Amino acid sequence: LNVVNEVYQKYAYDLELFIHCSLDIVDEKAPKANEMFLGHLYTDQKYKVRPSV
C-alpha cells in the first residue's frame, strides 16, 4: 500500500488489514446469504464493518 500523505502512513497497515479481512468475509458469506444484511463482519480496536450486499 503506497501512502502519499505521511500523516496517514502509520495507519496504512491497519487499514489494509481491515479491508482485506472484510473482503474475505464478504466473499465467504455472500454466496450463502439469504438476506441482504450479512451481519457484523470484523472489528478491531479502531474500526467496525457492517456491510449490506
Steps between C-alpha positions, in 0.01 A plus 500: 500500500661824385409795717574849371406689815739431790228573754303195385802276448491366856138391445565335163562150639192512724281612212642239264437223754149634563416502129643154430323338796171662406524396135591142592197472724266654243637263236432207733150604614350659188425182297317345797311812605122479512475858624649823373668573836800277574534597864801619692810404303815627662606717790820609659588777741437773242260382228176306458339369182130430449440481124195421297516310173 
